[in-house]
Amino acid sequence: MRPAPALAADEFVGRQSALTVLEELIGTLEAGGSGMAGVTGPLGVGRSAVLHRAVDRARALGSAVGFARCSPVESRVPYAAVTQLFAGLRPPSRMVELATVCRRNGRLAASVPLLCDEFLALAADRPLLLAVDDLQWADTWSLRWFAAMARRAHHAPVLLIGSSYGPLSRLLGEECLLDDAGLAGMREIPLASLSTANSRKLLETLTGREIGARVAAVAADMTMGRPAMLRSIADHFTARNLPLDADRIPQLIEASWTAWSVRANRAMLSMPADALALLRVLAAVGSNFEFEIAGSLAGLRAARLDGALDTLLVAGLVIDPDAPRVPCARLSAEILAAMTASEREHLYLRAAELARKVGAGVDTVADLLGHAPASGLPWAGKTLSEASAYRMRRRRTEAAAAALRHALREPMNDADRAHLLTRLASIEVVLSPQASDGRLRQVLVRHADGDSWPSVVRAADLLLSRGDVETARRVISELHETSAGSIPQDELSPLRALGWLAGEEAGTDPEIPAAPLPAPARRPADPAQAGALAWQLARSAEERDRARKLARAALDAPSEVPSMCRIAASCALLCADDIAMGMNGLDTVVADARRRDARATVARALLYRAGAALRLHRPDEGLRDLATATRELPLESWHPALAARLVASEIMTQIRCGRLDRARLAARPLTHTADQGVGWAFLLYAKAELGLVTGDPEGALVLLEECGRLLRARRWKNPMVLPWRCTAAVAHQMLGAPQTAARLRAEEHAVLDRWGTGDAVDRMCGQTVEALAELGVELPRPPVRAQGNIPASSLAGLSEPERDVARLVVAGLANREIADELQVATRTVELRLTKIYRKLGAKGRAELMAHLAPTGRNG
């Protein structure tokens, strides 16, 4: 015999032990002996490659070689594998002769001895290797021949090698284990999956390129270390001359899916019915069921179930005999894709019903229901709704929304449908805000009846909380008009309050006019209306005590009061300088809204809370609130009209933190519809502040004048909302116009003295001046008027430090400027002013200036 290459090769990484056994068997064959071996392992483990390597080795040594590959397509064709073996060893004419003889025998099984004799005659001339790949798909007659040939192989130098998923002894029966004189016994050669390291070596060998550790790990994971799968990946990239690197991991994953798909579909073609039924169930239910329950769903019990599982385990289509499951999600998808749509739907519905009966969790039942169309089952809608709540508690937002969408396909009454639509809108506001708005409008337009009314009010509340004030005003107005005769007034009242709030923020010249809502009563009995009216009074700087009383009434009411009415009440308290109660009100809204998964409401309350933190000179806290708000509701999910106010808060907060670069970055362009609400005035104000600190008082003044125009058009008079006049005074002061600055300050203080929070705005304006100073912008100090002409009697009862402060107030200086003049802290000036007001009976700065009006005399 001529020398032949050994079996080992670089392409057979991790297969040295298997190749060594085959080398021994082929050596025995060359020496005139016989043998039998089974190469076994799961799907894609590389049985065929090892078998081909043995065939090539024997052929190179001069042995006669017959090779056959079984196929599911030929699994019912008599002697299909034997015919393939003959094709490589005998001329076609001899095959015809044998077929004729077999037909004369009448019974196919009677032909087995004749066929064995034919092969033994071939072995008499030279050693014979007969290799049959994928014996698990062989026809019955070929299997009988293989078993008979094993019993008689000792009569000549014959080596039988077969490959299959599981041991050949199990496939062929006990008769194949007989230890005849010339048969050394069955040699099982099991093949295991490759390690990550060996997977990497194989890919490097096949591609001729170095493979990174991350790519190797992904490849090993996706292929489960199966060499045949790894070869498919290597072939995919080599054929396209592409490097297998980290940038192409998505392509690697797709190539591995394709490899799994091809092999899985081929394996299922000839799978026994029991095994196929069990495989489909495991693919559908995953590990959600105990194995025996999954078996009952497949219609299998006891021995039949165990047999089906054994078949799947040896095929590698299922792993872990203790907790059987399909190895990966993509393989499950391929298994289910091979079913018809009706078969899949029927399977999932039966699985859902069984899961509910055995007490599986709502998440499991909902997952099964989600793979089928509307079930029509009376309990399905409720189960899906409960599953959505369960998923939201675990922050699985998309899965929660999917459960509600599916629930809405099930039969239910109108009130339940309106409730689910509202819940779904609350969740979808993050994923698809336009779809969320559409669902809320659907509730408001199609479900406005008595049973659904709580959901209608909640839908209006959510629509307003997202900032779409124009739509909210129009839809609420129309709904109020059509429902006035059918809905009791006490139930209609909260809707009316929401309509007032929408009108407060909407544009002054809407494209589609809305019917006016009835004006609020002076003493509203409904807490929702109390909250809305408190805000109307606060933004107009009217009746501070009454506004506070109404706001507290709204916040003391049960949480069923619409969130936007409670936010309005909290903002009224903030304007009244009742900071602690206002902040507490917003915190309560945040907590309640989180419990209801109303993320737009949470974000809006946090936005207003950030503004309050800024007023308290706690910009870092404000930044945290803004960050939390955008985590709850990403900026792209905010309505443009409200996004303007969010951006404004971020600009002002970054300025207070001294981060001008971030403030400039925050001043990003918004969509053209951002100017439709009052939030635009806030953005103009914030950009004006940015202009001041960056040395552009002229541009800042233009922005502030437009800000003031927008606020005046809405009758938002209270400087506690936005002290635009005070900030405009700073701009005029920087531009050398102190008289205009003094006039604006006087106008501001006149409003605030009537409202009763002059000191609070002084603090707010002082913060602006401080921010300018910290950023290196020095304001020209206004000229101090002569102070000796204040009547001495007017200053009676004041200490000397208090008299100094009083004289500078009359001179027109702000608190910060007085502090600079006297070289004391601004807080010290505020405390002295408080004492002055108390001693002189003045209610505010304007009244103090009138009390201390100069007489025109000196001294």
C-alpha positions in Angstrom: 0.0 0.0 0.0 1.2 3.5 -0.7 1.7 6.0 2.2 -1.5 8.0 3.1 -2.0 11.1 5.1 -3.0 10.6 8.7 -6.5 11.5 9.8 -5.6 14.5 12.0 -5.9 18.0 10.3 -6.2 21.5 11.4 -9.9 21.6 10.3 -10.7 18.9 12.9 -10.1 21.0 16.0 -11.2 19.2 19.2 -11.7 15.9 17.3 -8.3 14.3 17.9 -9.7 11.5 20.1 -12.4 10.6 17.5 -9.9 10.6 14.7 -7.5 8.4 16.7 -10.2 5.7 17.1 -11.0 5.8 13.4 -7.3 5.5 12.6 -7.1 2.4 14.7 -10.2 0.9 13.0 -8.9 1.6 9.5 -5.5 0.1 10.5 -7.3 -3.1 11.6 -9.2 -3.1 8.3 -5.9 -2.8 6.3 -4.5 -5.7 8.4 -7.4 -7.9 7.3 -9.6 -7.4 10.3 -13.2 -6.1 10.6 -15.0 -3.7 12.8 -18.0 -1.5 13.4 -18.3 2.0 14.7 -20.9 4.6 15.3 -20.1 8.4 15.1 -22.8 10.0 17.2 -23.7 13.5 18.3 -26.4 16.2 18.1 -27.4 18.3 15.2 -24.5 20.2 13.6 -21.8 18.6 15.8 -19.8 17.6 12.7 -20.6 13.8 12.3 -20.5 14.1 8.5 -17.2 15.8 8.4 -15.6 13.1 10.6 -17.2 10.4 8.6 -15.9 11.9 5.3 -12.4 12.2 6.8 -12.4 8.4 7.5 -13.7 7.6 4.0 -10.9 9.7 2.5 -8.3 8.0 4.6 -9.4 4.5 3.7 -9.6 5.4 0.0 -6.1 6.8 0.1 -4.9 3.5 1.6 -6.4 1.6 -1.2 -9.5 0.2 0.4 -12.7 -0.1 -1.5 -15.2 2.5 -0.2 -18.9 2.7 -0.3 -20.7 5.8 1.0 -24.3 6.6 1.4 -26.1 9.6 2.9 -29.6 9.0 4.2 -32.3 11.6 3.7 -35.8 12.2 5.1 -37.0 12.3 1.5 -35.9 8.7 1.0 -36.8 7.3 4.4 -39.7 5.3 2.9 -37.8 4.1 -0.2 -36.7 0.4 0.2 -33.0 -0.1 0.3 -32.3 3.6 -0.6 -29.0 3.6 1.4 -27.9 0.2 0.1 -28.4 1.4 -3.4 -26.1 4.4 -2.8 -23.4 2.1 -1.4 -23.6 -0.1 -4.5 -23.4 2.9 -6.8 -19.8 3.5 -5.9 -18.7 -0.1 -6.0 -20.5 -2.0 -8.7 -21.5 -1.1 -12.3 -25.2 -0.2 -12.9 -25.8 -3.5 -14.8 -25.0 -5.5 -11.6 -27.5 -3.3 -9.7 -30.2 -4.1 -12.2 -29.5 -7.8 -11.9 -29.7 -7.7 -8.1 -33.0 -5.7 -8.3 -34.5 -8.4 -10.5 -33.5 -11.2 -8.1 -34.9 -9.2 -5.2 -38.3 -8.8 -6.9 -38.4 -12.6 -7.5 -38.0 -13.1 -3.7 -41.3 -11.5 -3.2 -40.6 -10.2 0.3 -38.2 -7.3 0.6 -36.7 -8.6 3.9 -35.7 -11.8 2.1 -33.2 -9.9 0.0 -31.1 -8.9 3.0 -28.8 -12.1 2.9 -28.3 -11.7 -0.9 -27.2 -8.1 -0.5 -24.9 -9.0 2.4 -23.2 -11.7 0.3 -22.7 -9.2 -2.5 -20.7 -6.9 -0.3 -18.7 -9.7 1.3 -17.7 -10.8 -2.2 -16.4 -7.4 -2.8 -14.4 -7.5 0.5 -12.7 -10.7 -0.7 -10.8 -8.7 -3.3 -9.6 -5.9 -1.0 -10.6 -4.3 2.4 -14.0 -2.7 2.3 -15.2 0.4 4.2 -19.0 0.9 4.1 -20.0 4.3 5.6 -23.6 5.4 6.1 -24.2 9.0 7.2 -27.4 10.1 9.1 -28.6 6.5 9.8 -31.5 8.0 11.8 -33.1 8.8 8.5 -32.5 5.4 6.8 -35.3 3.3 5.5 -36.3 0.2 7.5 -34.9 -2.2 4.9 -31.5 -0.5 4.8 -31.4 -0.6 8.7 -32.1 -4.4 8.6 -29.3 -4.8 6.0 -26.9 -2.8 8.2 -27.6 -5.0 11.2 -27.3 -8.2 9.2 -24.0 -6.9 7.7 -22.7 -6.2 11.2 -23.3 -9.8 12.2 -21.6 -11.2 9.2 -18.7 -8.7 8.8 -16.2 -11.1 10.5 -16.2 -13.3 7.4 -14.2 -10.7 5.5 -12.2 -7.4 6.0 -15.2 -5.1 6.3 -15.4 -1.9 8.4 -19.0 -0.6 8.9 -19.3 3.0 10.1 -22.6 4.8 10.6 -23.4 8.2 12.0 -26.6 9.2 13.8 -27.8 11.5 16.5 -27.8 8.8 19.1 -26.0 5.5 19.7 -26.3 2.9 16.9 -27.1 0.2 19.4 -30.3 2.1 20.3 -31.1 2.7 16.6 -30.5 -0.8 15.3 -31.6 -2.9 18.3 -29.9 -5.4 20.5 -28.9 -7.7 17.7 -26.2 -5.3 16.6 -24.3 -5.8 19.9 -23.5 -9.5 19.3 -19.8 -10.1 19.7 -19.2 -12.5 16.8 -15.8 -14.0 16.1 -14.5 -11.4 13.7 -16.4 -8.5 15.2 -14.5 -6.6 17.9 -17.7 -5.1 19.1 -19.3 -1.8 18.5 -17.1 1.3 18.9 -19.1 4.3 19.9 -17.4 7.6 19.0 -19.5 10.4 20.6 -18.8 14.0 19.4 -19.3 16.9 21.8 -19.7 20.6 21.1 -16.5 22.7 20.9 -15.3 25.0 23.6 -15.0 28.7 22.9 -11.3 28.4 22.5 -11.6 25.5 20.0 -14.4 27.4 18.2 -12.0 30.2 17.7 -9.3 28.0 16.4 -11.7 26.3 13.9 -12.9 29.7 12.6 -9.3 30.9 12.2 -8.4 27.8 10.3 -11.4 28.0 8.0 -11.2 31.7 7.3 -7.4 32.1 7.3 -7.8 35.2 9.5 -7.3 36.0 13.1 -10.6 36.0 15.1 -11.1 38.3 18.1 -12.1 37.0 21.5 -15.4 38.8 21.4 -16.3 37.5 17.9 -15.3 34.0 19.0 -17.5 34.2 22.1 -20.5 35.3 20.1 -19.9 32.6 17.5 -19.6 29.9 20.1 -22.7 31.0 21.8 -24.8 31.3 18.7 -23.7 27.9 17.3 -23.5 26.2 20.7 -20.0 25.2 19.6 -21.3 23.0 16.8 -18.6 22.7 14.1 -21.0 22.3 11.2 -22.6 25.7 12.2 -19.2 27.3 12.5 -18.3 26.0 9.0 -21.4 27.6 7.6 -20.5 30.9 9.2 -16.9 30.7 7.9 -18.2 29.8 4.4 -20.6 32.8 4.5 -17.8 35.3 5.2 -15.2 33.6 3.0 -17.5 33.6 0.0 -18.0 37.3 0.3 -14.4 38.0 1.2 -15.4 39.7 4.4 -13.4 39.8 7.6 -15.1 38.2 10.6 -14.6 41.1 13.0 -16.6 42.8 15.7 -18.2 45.2 13.2 -19.9 42.3 11.5 -21.3 40.5 14.6 -24.9 41.2 13.3 -24.0 39.4 10.1 -22.4 36.5 12.1 -25.6 36.2 14.1 -27.8 36.1 11.0 -25.5 33.5 9.3 -25.8 31.3 12.4 -29.6 31.6 12.4 -29.6 30.5 8.8 -27.4 27.5 9.6 -29.8 26.5 12.4 -32.8 27.0 10.2 -31.5 24.7 7.4 -30.6 21.9 9.8 -33.7 22.1 12.0 -36.1 22.0 9.1 -34.2 19.0 7.6 -34.3 17.2 11.0 -38.1 17.8 11.4 -39.0 16.3 8.0 -38.7 12.7 9.1 -39.1 13.1 12.9 -41.5 10.7 14.6 -44.9 12.3 15.2 -44.6 12.1 19.0 -41.2 13.8 19.0 -42.4 16.5 16.6 -45.5 17.2 18.7 -43.3 17.5 21.8 -40.8 19.7 20.0 -43.5 22.1 18.9 -44.9 22.4 22.5 -41.4 23.0 24.0 -40.8 25.7 21.3 -44.0 27.4 22.2 -44.0 27.3 25.9 -40.3 27.3 26.7 -39.6 26.6 30.3 -42.9 28.0 31.5 -44.4 24.5 32.1 -43.2 21.5 34.0 -42.2 18.9 31.6 -45.1 16.5 32.3 -47.6 19.3 31.7 -45.9 20.2 28.4 -46.1 16.5 27.6 -49.9 16.5 28.3 -50.2 19.5 26.0 -48.5 17.4 23.3 -50.9 14.5 24.1 -48.1 12.3 25.4 -47.7 10.4 28.6 -45.3 8.0 30.3 -43.4 5.8 27.8 -44.4 7.7 24.7 -43.3 11.0 26.4 -39.9 9.5 27.4 -39.3 8.1 24.0 -40.1 11.4 22.3 -37.8 13.2 24.7 -35.0 10.8 24.0 -35.3 11.3 20.2 -35.1 15.1 20.7 -32.2 14.9 23.1 -30.0 12.8 20.8 -30.9 15.0 17.9 -29.7 18.0 19.8 -33.0 19.9 19.2 -33.6 19.8 22.9 -31.1 20.1 25.7 -31.0 19.3 29.5 -33.0 16.1 30.2 -33.8 17.4 33.7 -35.5 20.5 32.4 -35.9 20.0 28.7 -36.0 23.0 26.4 -35.1 24.1 22.9 -31.5 25.5 22.9 -32.2 29.0 21.6 -35.1 31.4 20.8 -34.3 31.5 17.0 -34.5 27.7 16.8 -37.9 27.9 18.6 -39.0 30.4 16.0 -37.9 28.2 13.1 -39.8 25.2 14.6 -42.9 27.2 15.0 -42.6 28.8 11.6 -42.8 25.3 10.0 -46.3 25.0 11.4 -49.3 26.5 9.6 -50.7 29.7 11.2 -53.9 27.9 12.4 -51.8 25.2 14.0 -49.7 27.7 15.9 -52.7 29.7 17.0 -54.5 26.6 18.2 -51.4 25.4 20.1 -50.9 28.8 21.8 -54.5 29.0 22.9 -54.5 25.5 24.3 -51.3 26.3 26.1 -52.8 29.5 27.5 -55.9 27.7 28.8 -53.7 24.9 30.3 -51.4 27.5 31.9 -54.3 29.2 33.6 -55.7 25.9 34.9 -52.4 24.8 36.4 -52.0 28.2 38.1 -49.2 29.7 36.0 -48.6 33.4 36.5 -50.5 36.0 34.5 -47.3 37.0 32.7 -46.9 33.5 31.4 -50.6 33.2 30.3 -50.4 36.6 28.6 -47.3 35.7 26.8 -49.1 32.7 25.3 -52.2 34.6 24.4 -50.1 37.3 22.8 -49.0 34.8 20.0 -52.6 34.2 18.9 -55.3 36.5 17.6 -58.3 37.4 19.7 -59.2 34.3 21.7 -62.8 35.3 22.6 -62.2 33.7 26.0 -64.2 35.6 28.7 -61.2 35.8 31.0 -58.5 36.8 28.5 -59.0 40.6 28.6 -58.7 40.7 32.4 -55.7 38.4 32.4 -53.9 40.5 29.8 -54.7 43.7 31.8 -53.2 42.1 35.0 -50.2 41.0 33.1 -49.6 44.6 31.8 -49.6 45.9 35.4 -47.2 43.2 36.4 -44.8 44.1 33.6 -45.0 47.8 34.3 -43.9 47.1 37.9 -40.8 45.5 36.5 -40.2 48.4 34.0 -41.0 46.2 31.0 -42.8 49.0 29.2 -43.0 47.6 25.7 -44.2 44.3 27.0 -46.8 46.0 29.2 -48.1 48.0 26.2 -48.3 44.8 24.0 -50.4 43.1 26.6 -52.9 45.9 26.7 -53.1 46.1 22.9 -53.9 42.5 22.8 -56.4 42.8 25.6 -58.3 45.4 23.6 -58.9 42.8 20.9 -60.9 40.7 23.4 -64.6 41.2 24.1 -65.4 43.6 26.9 -67.9 46.3 27.9 -67.4 50.0 26.9 -66.3 51.2 30.4 -63.6 48.5 30.6 -62.4 49.4 27.1 -62.2 53.1 27.9 -60.2 52.2 31.0 -57.7 50.0 29.1 -57.3 52.6 26.3 -56.4 55.2 29.0 -53.9 52.9 30.6 -52.4 52.1 27.3 -52.1 55.8 26.4 -50.2 56.3 29.7 -47.7 53.7 28.7 -47.4 54.5 25.0 -46.6 58.2 25.7 -42.9 57.0 26.0 -42.9 54.6 23.1 -45.2 56.5 20.6 -46.6 59.8 21.9 -48.7 60.4 18.8 -50.4 57.0 19.2 -50.9 57.8 22.9 -52.6 61.1 22.1 -54.8 59.3 19.5 -56.0 56.8 22.1 -56.9 59.6 24.5 -58.9 61.4 21.9 -60.6 58.1 21.1 -61.7 57.9 24.7 -62.9 61.5 24.8 -64.8 61.2 21.5 -66.2 57.6 21.5 -66.7 56.7 25.1 -68.3 59.7 26.7 -71.1 58.0 28.6 -71.9 57.6 32.3 -70.2 54.3 33.0 -67.0 55.4 31.2 -66.9 58.9 32.6 -64.1 58.4 35.1 -61.9 57.2 32.2 -63.0 60.2 30.1 -61.9 62.7 32.8 -58.6 60.8 33.2 -58.0 60.9 29.5 -58.6 64.6 29.4 -56.2 65.0 32.4 -53.5 62.9 30.6 -53.9 64.8 27.3 -53.4 68.1 29.1 -50.5 66.9 31.2 -48.5 66.1 28.0 -48.8 69.7 26.9 -51.1 69.5 23.9 -53.2 72.4 25.2 -54.7 73.4 21.9 -56.2 70.0 21.3 -57.2 69.6 24.9 -59.0 72.9 25.0 -60.9 72.1 21.8 -61.8 68.5 22.6 -62.8 69.3 26.2 -64.9 72.2 25.1 -66.8 70.1 22.6 -67.2 67.2 25.0 -68.5 69.5 27.7 -71.1 70.9 25.4 -72.3 67.5 24.2 -72.3 66.0 27.7 -73.9 68.8 29.6 -77.4 67.3 29.4 -76.4 63.7 30.2 -73.7 63.8 32.8 -74.5 65.1 36.3 -72.9 68.5 37.1 -70.7 67.1 39.9 -69.2 64.6 37.5 -68.9 67.2 34.7 -67.2 69.7 37.1 -63.6 68.2 36.9 -63.7 68.2 33.1 -64.7 71.9 33.2 -61.7 72.6 35.5 -59.4 70.9 33.0 -60.8 73.0 30.2 -60.1 76.2 32.1 -56.5 75.1 32.6 -56.1 74.3 28.9 -57.4 77.7 28.1 -54.9 79.3 30.5 -51.9 77.9 28.5 -53.3 77.8 25.0 -52.6 80.4 22.3 -54.6 83.6 22.3 -55.6 83.2 18.6 -56.4 79.5 18.0 -56.9 78.2 14.5 -60.0 76.3 15.5 -62.1 78.3 18.0 -63.5 76.5 21.0 -66.8 77.1 22.7 -66.3 79.0 25.9 -66.7 77.1 29.1 -68.9 78.6 32.0 -66.8 80.8 34.2 -65.8 79.4 37.6 -68.0 80.1 40.6 -66.4 82.4 43.3 -66.7 79.6 45.8 -66.4 76.3 43.9 -67.5 73.2 45.8 -65.5 70.9 43.6 -61.8 70.5 44.6 -60.8 70.3 40.9 -62.3 73.6 40.2 -60.8 75.0 43.4 -57.3 74.1 42.1 -57.9 75.6 38.7 -59.4 78.8 40.2 -56.5 79.1 42.6 -54.1 79.1 39.6 -56.2 81.7 37.8 -56.0 84.0 40.8 -52.3 83.4 41.2 -51.2 84.0 37.7 -53.3 87.3 37.7 -51.8 88.3 41.1 -55.2 88.7 42.6 -56.5 87.7 46.1 -53.5 85.9 47.4 -55.2 84.6 50.6 -58.1 83.3 48.7 -55.9 81.6 46.2 -54.0 79.9 48.9 -57.2 78.7 50.6 -58.5 77.3 47.3 -55.2 75.6 46.5 -55.1 74.0 49.9 -58.6 72.7 49.5 -57.7 71.1 46.2 -54.6 69.4 47.6 -56.4 68.2 50.8 -59.0 66.5 48.6 -58.7 62.8 47.7 -56.3 61.8 44.9 -59.2 61.3 42.5 -58.9 65.0 41.8 -57.3 65.3 38.3 -53.5 65.6 38.5 -53.4 68.8 36.5 -55.7 70.5 38.9 -53.5 69.5 41.8 -50.4 70.7 39.9 -52.2 74.0 39.3 -53.0 74.3 43.0 -49.3 73.5 43.9 -48.1 76.2 41.4 -50.6 78.7 43.0 -49.0 78.1 46.4 -45.5 78.5 44.9 -46.6 81.8 43.5 -47.9 82.8 46.9 -44.4 82.0 48.3 -45.8 79.1 50.2 -42.9 77.0 48.9 -43.0 74.1 51.4 -46.7 73.3 50.7 -46.4 73.8 47.0 -43.4 71.5 46.8 -45.2 68.9 48.9 -48.2 69.1 46.6 -46.0 68.4 43.6 -44.2 65.5 45.4 -47.6 64.0 46.1 -48.6 64.3 42.5 -45.4 62.6 41.4 -46.0 59.7 43.8 -49.6 59.2 42.8 -48.8 59.5 39.1 -46.0 56.9 39.4 -48.5 54.5 41.0 -50.7 55.0 38.0 -47.9 54.8 35.4 -48.8 58.3 34.2 -45.3 59.2 33.2 -46.2 62.4 31.4 -47.8 63.7 34.6 -44.7 62.7 36.6 -42.5 64.5 34.1 -44.6 67.7 34.2 -44.8 67.8 38.0 -41.0 67.4 38.2 -40.5 70.2 35.7 -42.4 72.6 38.0 -40.6 71.2 41.0 -37.3 72.1 39.2 -38.5 75.7 38.8 -39.3 75.8 42.6 -35.8 74.5 43.4 -34.4 77.3 41.2 -36.4 79.9 43.1 -34.9 78.5 46.4 -31.5 79.0 44.9 -30.9 75.2 44.8 -29.9 74.7 41.1 -28.3 71.3 41.6 -31.6 70.0 43.0 -33.3 71.5 40.0 -31.0 69.7 37.6 -31.7 66.4 39.4 -35.4 67.0 39.0 -35.0 67.8 35.3 -32.9 64.7 34.7 -35.5 62.6 36.4 -38.2 64.2 34.3 -36.4 63.3 31.1 -35.8 59.8 32.3 -39.5 59.4 32.9 -40.3 60.9 29.6 -37.5 61.3 27.0 -37.3 64.8 25.4 -38.5 63.4 22.0 -41.7 62.2 23.7 -42.6 65.7 25.1 -45.1 67.7 23.3 -43.3 70.6 21.6 -45.3 73.2 23.5 -44.2 71.8 26.8 -40.7 70.9 25.6 -40.1 74.7 25.3 -40.7 75.1 29.1 -38.4 72.1 29.8 -35.6 73.6 27.7 -36.2 76.9 29.4 -35.7 75.4 32.9 -32.6 73.6 31.8 -31.0 76.8 30.4 -31.8 78.8 33.6 -30.6 76.0 35.9 -27.3 75.6 34.0 -26.8 79.3 34.2 -27.3 79.3 38.0 -24.7 76.4 38.2 -22.3 78.5 36.2 -22.2 76.1 33.2 -22.6 78.5 30.2 -21.5 75.9 27.7 -24.2 73.5 28.8 -26.7 76.3 28.9 -25.9 77.2 25.3 -26.1 73.5 24.3 -29.5 73.3 26.0 -30.8 76.2 23.9 -31.4 73.7 21.1 -33.8 74.5 18.2 -37.3 73.1 18.7 -40.1 72.2 16.2 -42.1 75.0 14.7 -45.1 74.2 16.9 -43.2 74.8 20.1 -44.4 78.5 20.1 -48.1 77.5 20.4 -48.3 77.6 24.2 -47.2 79.7 27.1 -44.0 77.6 27.4 -42.7 79.7 24.6 -42.7 82.8 26.9 -40.6 80.8 29.4 -38.1 79.8 26.6 -37.8 83.5 25.5 -37.1 84.5 29.1 -34.4 81.8 29.6 -32.7 82.8 26.3 -32.8 86.4 27.5 -31.0 85.4 30.7 -28.4 83.6 28.6 -28.1 86.7 26.5 -27.4 88.8 29.6 -24.7 86.5 30.9 -23.0 86.3 27.5 -22.9 90.0 27.0 -25.9 90.6 24.7 -28.3 92.9 26.6 -29.8 94.3 23.4 -30.8 90.8 22.2 -32.0 89.9 25.7 -34.2 93.0 25.8 -35.9 92.0 22.6 -36.6 88.5 23.9 -37.9 89.9 27.2 -40.3 92.3 25.5 -41.8 89.5 23.5 -42.0 87.4 26.6 -43.9 90.2 28.4 -46.2 90.6 25.4 -47.1 86.9 25.5 -47.8 86.9 29.2 -49.8 90.1 29.1 -52.0 88.7 26.3 -52.9 85.7 28.6 -53.3 88.0 31.6 -50.4 86.3 33.4 -49.5 89.4 35.4 -47.8 87.8 38.4 -44.0 88.3 38.4 -43.7 85.2 40.6 -44.4 83.3 37.5 -41.7 85.0 35.5 -40.1 88.3 36.7 -39.5 89.5 33.2 -39.7 93.2 34.1 -37.0 92.9 36.8 -34.8 91.1 34.3 -35.5 93.6 31.6 -34.5 96.3 34.2 -31.2 94.6 34.4 -30.8 94.7 30.6 -31.7 98.4 30.6 -29.2 99.0 33.4 -26.5 97.3 31.4 -27.4 99.5 28.4 -27.1 102.7 30.5 -30.8 103.4 30.9 -31.3 103.6 34.7 -34.6 105.5 34.5 -36.2 102.9 32.4 -34.8 100.2 34.7 -36.2 102.0 37.8 -39.6 102.3 36.1 -39.8 98.6 35.3 -38.8 97.7 38.9 -41.5 100.1 40.2 -44.1 98.4 38.0 -43.0 95.0 39.2 -43.1 96.0 42.8 -46.6 97.6 42.4 -48.0 94.2 41.3 -46.1 92.3 43.9 -47.0 94.6 46.8 -50.7 94.1 45.9 -50.1 90.3 45.7 -47.9 90.4 48.8 -44.7 88.7 47.7 -42.4 91.6 46.9 -39.5 90.2 48.9 -39.7 86.9 47.1 -39.2 88.5 43.7 -36.4 90.6 45.1 -34.7 87.4 46.0 -35.4 86.0 42.5 -34.0 89.1 40.8 -31.1 89.1 43.2 -30.2 85.6 42.0 -30.0 86.9 38.4 -27.7 89.7 39.5 -25.6 87.2 41.5 -25.4 84.8 38.5 -24.2 87.7 36.4 -21.6 88.8 38.9 -20.3 85.2 39.3 -19.9 84.9 35.6 -18.0 88.2 35.4 -20.8 90.5 34.3 -20.7 93.7 36.4 -23.8 95.8 36.3 -23.4 99.6 36.4 -24.6 100.8 39.8 -27.6 103.2 39.5 -27.1 106.7 40.9 -28.1 106.9 44.5 -30.5 109.8 45.1 -30.0 112.2 48.0 -31.3 110.5 51.1 -31.4 113.4 53.6 -34.8 114.6 52.5 -36.8 111.8 54.2 -38.7 113.2 57.1 -37.1 112.2 60.4 -40.5 111.4 61.8 -41.0 108.8 59.0 -37.9 106.9 60.2 -38.9 107.0 63.9 -38.7 103.6 65.6 -36.1 102.3 63.1 -32.6 101.3 64.1 -29.7 103.0 62.3 -29.0 99.9 60.1 -32.7 99.8 59.2 -32.7 103.5 58.4 -29.8 103.0 56.0 -31.8 100.3 54.2 -34.9 102.4 54.0 -33.1 105.4 52.5 -31.6 103.1 49.8 -35.0 101.6 49.0 -36.3 105.1 48.4 -33.3 105.7 46.2 -34.5 102.9 43.9 -31.9 100.2 44.7 -32.7 96.5 44.6 -31.8 94.3 47.6 -28.6 93.1 46.0 -27.5 96.6 45.2 -28.3 97.7 48.8 -26.2 94.8 50.1 -23.3 95.9 47.9 -23.7 99.5 49.0 -23.8 98.6 52.7 -21.3 95.7 52.3 -23.6 93.2 54.0 -25.3 90.0 52.8 -28.4 90.1 50.7 -30.2 88.0 53.3 -29.3 90.7 55.9 -31.0 93.3 53.8 -34.1 91.1 53.5 -34.3 90.6 57.2 -34.0 94.3 57.9 -36.7 95.1 55.3 -39.0 92.6 57.0 -38.5 94.4 60.3 -39.1 97.8 58.6 -42.4 96.6 57.1 -43.6 95.4 60.5 -42.5 98.6 62.3 -44.0 101.0 59.8 -47.1 99.0 58.9 -46.1 98.7 55.2 -47.4 95.8 53.2 -44.6 96.0 50.6 -41.9 98.0 48.9 -44.3 100.3 47.0 -46.2 101.2 50.2 -42.9 101.7 52.0 -41.7 104.1 49.4 -44.9 106.0 49.6 -44.6 106.2 53.4 -41.1 107.5 53.1 -41.7 109.9 50.3 -39.2 112.8 50.4 -40.6 116.2 51.5 -38.2 118.2 49.4 -36.3 119.6 52.5 -32.8 118.7 53.4 -31.9 117.1 56.8 
